[in-house]
Amino acid sequence: MAFDSWVDKQKFSHVCNIVRDSGKDVDSISDMQQHVITCFVGYLVTLPTTQLSEILSDHWDLAPGTPLSTSNVFIQVSYLDIPGQERLYIIQPSQSRSLVPWKLVVPDAATAVMCLCHDWGSDISTIALELLKKGITFKTLQPMAVPPSAWCPLSELRTYLLGYFWPPFKAAYADYITYEQYCHEFMKEDHARAALLRSGILWWLVLHSLGFNILPSVLIGISQDAVPFGQMLSLNGETYFDDDLSEEEVDFICGTYYVYTSKFPYPY
């Protein structure tokens, strides 16, 4: 009953907002497809987690027994299982060579399916830009002719610490203004690219500092900081690098400061 009530009340434009789609292509989606998508989202919203397996198989692409094509006329999707990490999905042109020096890699099957379902062509830069515009996580793994030993994690913090405080503490407006100034300066360096690839709140904060015009620059390739401070992966005998952020840098971008409890600092 909760599911039927939810579906009856929804406008498709609202469903598009739930899945972070602008809804610009609604006119090209048939009423039947809109209903199927609405039902799928309705199941996720209203069903308890223990009953998600009861979603009808024709309502989702990754249902057991559903033949999912791993390629279309423009792109093909393959995957890599990296020991100790989650599976990664590689998106490549079906019939031509990629014109960018990096591999487009997404961390989940749902994003790979979305790339297969959309008519974004075979240009990897165009596909990556569409993901960027939607704030969806991906990686740009670039092969580098350097040994794995070239990777050198940061030994010291490269950010401004927002501080450790004893209670009772309440941040003042001046603290926020100072943080924004520091954050804008931090974003002018190569950290913005790594934050945009992470998506989520980091993506929003970069756009707040630099605007949407920054997005195409992400596709040029990895920054100078990627070697040796970024992420490194060894795949099939090749070493790949990409920009990444340390947890301290993520905390700084998000405006995290610490207030001590009786024994340990607690993040805010």
N, C-alpha and C positions, 0 to 999 in steps of 0.2 A: 504493500500500500504506500509506503514511503517513497519507493522508487517511482511508481506510477504518478504520484502527486508531484514529484520533482520534475519529471519529464514533461508533464502537462503544463507546468508553469514557466518553463524555460523558453526564452527566445534564443535563436541560434547565435546571434551576436554575443550574447552573454556566455554561451558555451565557448565561443572563440576566445573570449577574454580569459576564461579559466585556463586554457591551454596556451596562453600568451601568443595568440595569433591575432593579427590586426583585423582579420575578417574581410580584407579587400577583395578576395577571390570568391566571396560567397555566391555571387551570381553564377559561377561556373560549377557549383556543387548542386546536384539534383536534390529534390525534396527527400528522396529515399536515403541518399547518402547523409544528408543532414540529420535525419531521424536516427540512423545507425550510430553516428558520432555522438549525438545527444544521449542515446541509450547507454553507450559505452561509458561516457563521463558520469552519467547518472548512477551506473553500477558502482563506480569508484567512490562516488560521493556518499551513497546511501547504504551500501552493503558493509557489514562487519568484515574485518580482515579474514576471518575464518571462512567466509563464504565467497571470497573473490574468485575461487576456482569454479564457481557456478556460472560465471559470465558465459553467455552463449558463444560458441566458437566462431560464428560468422560476424561477431562484433569486434574482433581484434585480430591484428595481423600475425601475432606470435602465438596463437592458440595451438595446443598440441594437435598434430595431424594436419594443420593448415600448410599447404605448400607455399612457402615464401620464396619468391625469386630473389636471388642475391645479385641480380644485375638487371638493368633496363637498357634501352637503346643508347643511353648516354654514359652511365657509370656502372661500375661493379664494386661489390663490397666483399672483402675478405677479412679474416680475423687472425689475431695473434694471441696466444696464451703465454703470458710472461710469468715465470715462476715467482710466487709470492705476491703477485698483483692480479688485478681483475683483467678480464679479457678486453682487448682493444680491437676496434673495427676500423679498417683502412678503406678509404673511399678513393677510387682511381677512375680515370676515363676508361670507357669500354673499348674504344677503337683507336685512340691516339695517345701520344705521350703527354704527360702533365707538363705544363709550361712554367711551373713554379719549382723552386729548388727544394721544397719541403713536402712531406707526406701529410695529407689531411687525415687525422685520426680522431675518432670519437669514442668516448668511454662507455657507451651503452647502446644496446640494440635498437631502442626506440628512436634514437636520433638517426641511426643508419637507415631504418625503415622510412623515416620522414624524408630523408634525402632521396631514397628510391621512389617514393610516391610523388614528389614534387617535380615539375618540369623545369629544372634549373639548368639544363644543358650539361655539357661535359667539361666546361671550364672550372677547374678546381677553385680558382680565386673567386668566381661568382658564387659557387656553393658556400665557400667559407664566409663570404660577406653576408650571405643570407642568414647564416647561423649567427654571425656577429650582431646583425640587426635585431635578432630575436633574443639575444642574450643567452645563447646555448653554448655549453662547454664543449671545447674541442682542443686538439693539440696540433702544432705544426712541427713535426719532427724533421729536423734537417740533418742529413748525413755530413759528418765532419771527419776529415782525414787526420784525426788525432787519436792517441791511445786512450783507453778508459781512465788511465791514471791522470789524465789532464783535468778530470773533474775535481774541483777543490771546493767543498762546502765552506760557507762563510764561517770564519772563526770569530768575527766580531760583528756587532749589530750596526747596520747602515741606516738606521732610522732615528728619528727623534723620539725619545721615551716620553710618554705623557705623565709618567711619574707614579710613585707609590705613596700612599697617604694613610694616616691613622684616622679611625673614626672618632668623632663624627666628621664627615667630609661631604661637602656639597660643591660641585663644580660651578664656577661663576661663568657668566656670559663671556667675559674676557678670555677665559680659558678656551672656550669654543672658537673664538675668533683667531686666537693664536694657533690652535690646532688646524684650522682651515688653511691658514697661511703656510704652515709647514707642509700640509698635505698637498697643496697646489704645487709647491716647489718639488716635492717628492715625485709627483706625477709627471713633471716635465722631463724627468730622466727616463730610463728604459723600463721602469716598473709598471707604467701604464699598460704596456703590451701584455705583460704577464697577468695583470689583474683582469683585463678584458677577456683573456682566454679562460679565466676561472668562472666567469659569468656571475650570476646572483647579485648579492649586495655589492660586491667589489666592482662588477660591471656598472652598476648604477652610480657608484661614487666616482668612478673615472669619468663617466659622461657628465656628471655634475661639475667636475673640475675642468674638463677639456672640450666637452661637446661632441656631437655625433661626427663632426668632420675628422675626428681622430681615427675612425674605424678603418678606412682604406689603408692607412699606414701599417696596420697590423699584418697585412698580407705581403709586405715587402720581404720579410724573413726575420730570423732570430736576431736579437740585439747583440751588442758586444759583451753584455753581461751573461749571455747564455752559456758561453764557454769562458771560464770554468764554473760559474756560480749557479747555473740553471739546473734543469732536469736532464739526466743522462740515461739513455737506454741502449743496451747492446742487443741488436737484432740481426740474426743470420750473419754474424761476423762483422757487421758494420756498427759504428758508433754514431748515435743520433743525439742531438741536443735540442732543447727548447727552453724558452724563458719560463721561470717559475718564481714563486715567492716563498720566503721562509714564514713560519708561523708568527714570528715576531713582526714581520712586515705586514702580514694580514691583520694582526691586532692593531698595528699603528694606523693603517688605512681605515679601519673600522672605528677608530677613536677610542680604543680600549685603554683604560687606566686601572690601577689596582688599589683597592682599599684593604688594609690588613684586618683580618679577624683576630681572634685571640692568639693564633699561632702563624697563620699563613696568609699571604695576600690573595684577595678574591677579585676576579676581573669584573669590570663594569662597562 
